[in-house]
Amino acid sequence: MRREFGLQSPAWRPDGRALAFVSSRGGGPGIYVVNDDGTGLRPLLVTNRGARDPAFSPDGRRIAYLGSRGLFVARADGSERRRLTRALLEDSEPTWSPDGTRIAFVRMPVNSDVGRLAIMRPDGRGLRNLAPHLGDVVDLSWSPDSRELAFTRKIRPDSEVFRIRLSDNAVRKVTRNSI
């Protein structure tokens, strides 16, 4: 008997007319698309190795997602899949810059929970590991002008929000969260 783990990771298509989400209805986790009114459910990226964390490009023509040990980009219809990362790292949380020129994501060594911030171009070139001295990075968000990233850093026993300017990797703590 196949067990479904539920639906997760909804991502709006920029035109607002459809949502991508992750489901195990095809076996392993795969990405499906449904119209905003609930009609037209269809598989988008369903492979025997799974797909998760969908993120549409700002123009809606491409989708970034995570597959088995790597970050991929495909056309929004699921065709022309291209693997961007090949390292023995666990990538997560792909997030397109508002101008569509870069994808930010979190990189973790396998069997680790210390995520680090990285960016690259959608063609797979220009990989940059940002602020390598900062670990436990999650929850990425681009500034509207694509010049900075905000992120949460899980600092024990609490978390803080930081921002990083991409021109010079200057990091600034935004919150002062104390328990």
C-alpha positions as CSV (number, residue, x, y, z in Angstrom):
1,M,0.0,0.0,0.0
2,R,1.4,3.4,-1.0
3,R,1.3,6.0,1.7
4,E,0.9,9.7,0.9
5,F,2.7,12.1,3.1
6,G,0.3,14.9,2.3
7,L,0.7,18.0,0.2
8,Q,3.3,20.6,0.9
9,S,5.4,23.5,-0.4
10,P,2.8,25.4,-2.4
11,A,4.2,27.9,-4.9
12,W,2.1,30.4,-6.9
13,R,2.8,30.8,-10.6
14,P,3.5,34.5,-11.0
15,D,0.4,35.1,-13.1
16,G,-1.7,33.9,-10.1
17,R,-3.7,31.3,-12.1
18,A,-2.0,28.1,-10.9
19,L,-0.1,26.6,-7.9
20,A,2.7,24.0,-7.9
21,F,2.9,21.8,-4.9
22,V,4.7,18.6,-3.7
23,S,2.8,15.3,-3.3
24,S,3.6,11.6,-3.1
25,R,0.6,10.6,-5.1
26,G,2.9,9.3,-7.9
27,G,5.1,7.2,-5.6
28,G,8.0,9.3,-4.4
29,P,7.6,13.0,-3.9
30,G,6.8,14.9,-7.1
31,I,5.7,18.3,-8.2
32,Y,2.1,18.8,-9.4
33,V,0.3,21.8,-10.7
34,V,-3.3,22.8,-10.2
35,N,-5.4,25.8,-11.4
36,D,-6.2,28.3,-8.7
37,D,-9.8,27.1,-8.7
38,G,-8.8,23.5,-8.0
39,T,-9.3,22.2,-11.5
40,G,-6.8,20.8,-14.0
41,L,-4.5,18.8,-11.6
42,R,-1.6,17.5,-13.5
43,P,1.9,16.1,-12.8
44,L,4.7,18.5,-13.6
45,L,7.9,16.9,-12.3
46,V,7.4,13.4,-11.2
47,T,10.5,11.2,-11.3
48,N,11.6,7.9,-9.6
49,R,14.0,10.0,-7.5
50,G,11.5,12.6,-6.4
51,A,11.2,16.4,-6.7
52,R,10.4,19.0,-4.1
53,D,10.6,22.7,-3.2
54,P,9.1,24.2,-6.4
55,A,9.9,27.9,-7.1
56,F,8.7,29.7,-10.3
57,S,10.9,32.3,-11.9
58,P,9.4,35.8,-11.7
59,D,8.4,35.7,-15.4
60,G,6.7,32.3,-14.8
61,R,8.6,30.7,-17.7
62,R,10.9,28.5,-15.5
63,I,10.7,26.5,-12.3
64,A,13.6,25.7,-9.9
65,Y,13.2,22.6,-7.8
66,L,15.2,20.1,-5.8
67,G,15.7,16.6,-7.0
68,S,17.9,13.8,-5.7
69,R,21.0,15.6,-4.4
70,G,20.8,18.6,-6.6
71,L,19.1,21.8,-7.7
72,F,17.4,21.8,-11.1
73,V,15.7,24.3,-13.4
74,A,13.1,23.3,-16.0
75,R,10.7,25.1,-18.2
76,A,7.4,25.8,-16.4
77,D,5.8,22.9,-18.3
78,G,8.4,20.5,-16.8
79,S,10.4,20.1,-20.0
80,E,14.1,20.9,-20.6
81,R,15.2,19.8,-17.1
82,R,18.8,20.9,-16.3
83,R,20.8,20.0,-13.2
84,L,22.6,23.0,-11.7
85,T,24.4,21.5,-8.7
86,R,26.3,18.2,-8.5
87,A,28.1,18.4,-5.2
88,L,27.6,15.9,-2.4
89,L,25.6,18.5,-0.5
90,E,21.9,18.7,0.3
91,D,20.5,21.8,-1.3
92,S,17.1,23.3,-0.2
93,E,14.9,26.4,-0.4
94,P,15.5,27.6,-4.0
95,T,14.4,31.2,-4.3
96,W,14.5,33.3,-7.4
97,S,15.7,36.9,-7.3
98,P,12.9,39.3,-8.3
99,D,14.9,40.2,-11.5
100,G,15.2,36.5,-12.4
101,T,19.0,36.6,-12.7
102,R,19.9,34.5,-9.7
103,I,18.7,31.7,-7.5
104,A,19.5,31.7,-3.8
105,F,19.4,28.4,-1.9
106,V,20.7,26.7,1.3
107,R,23.5,24.1,1.1
108,M,24.1,21.5,3.8
109,P,26.6,18.7,3.9
110,V,24.7,15.4,3.9
111,N,23.7,14.3,7.4
112,S,24.2,17.8,8.8
113,D,21.8,20.5,9.8
114,V,24.2,23.4,9.3
115,G,22.8,25.2,6.2
116,R,24.9,27.8,4.4
117,L,23.7,30.4,2.0
118,A,24.6,30.2,-1.8
119,I,23.5,31.9,-5.0
120,M,24.0,31.1,-8.7
121,R,22.7,32.0,-12.1
122,P,19.8,30.0,-13.5
123,D,22.1,28.5,-16.1
124,G,24.2,26.9,-13.3
125,R,27.2,29.3,-13.6
126,G,28.5,31.7,-11.1
127,L,28.0,29.7,-7.9
128,R,28.9,31.8,-4.8
129,N,28.9,30.6,-1.3
130,L,27.9,33.7,0.7
131,A,29.1,34.3,4.3
132,P,30.7,30.9,4.8
133,H,31.3,31.7,8.4
134,L,27.5,31.7,9.0
135,G,25.7,28.4,9.5
136,D,22.2,27.3,10.3
137,V,20.7,29.5,7.6
138,V,17.0,29.1,6.6
139,D,14.0,31.1,5.3
140,L,15.5,33.1,2.4
141,S,13.9,36.2,1.1
142,W,15.2,38.6,-1.7
143,S,15.0,42.4,-1.4
144,P,12.7,43.9,-4.1
145,D,15.8,45.3,-6.0
146,S,17.6,41.9,-6.0
147,R,20.6,43.4,-4.2
148,E,20.2,41.8,-0.8
149,L,19.0,38.6,0.8
150,A,17.3,38.3,4.2
151,F,17.5,35.0,6.1
152,T,17.0,33.5,9.5
153,R,19.9,32.1,11.3
154,K,19.0,29.4,13.9
155,I,21.2,30.6,16.8
156,R,20.7,28.4,19.9
157,P,18.6,28.9,21.9
158,D,16.8,31.3,19.6
159,S,16.8,32.6,16.0
160,E,17.7,35.9,14.4
161,V,17.0,37.6,11.1
162,F,20.0,38.9,9.1
163,R,20.6,40.6,5.8
164,I,23.5,40.3,3.4
165,R,24.4,42.8,0.7
166,L,25.5,40.8,-2.4
167,S,27.9,43.5,-3.7
168,D,30.3,43.0,-0.8
169,N,28.9,40.2,1.3
170,A,28.3,42.6,4.2
171,V,26.1,40.9,6.8
172,R,24.0,42.8,9.3
173,K,21.8,41.4,12.1
174,V,18.3,42.9,11.7
175,T,16.7,41.6,14.9
176,R,17.8,41.5,18.5
177,N,15.9,38.6,19.8
178,S,16.5,37.5,23.4
179,I,14.5,35.1,25.4
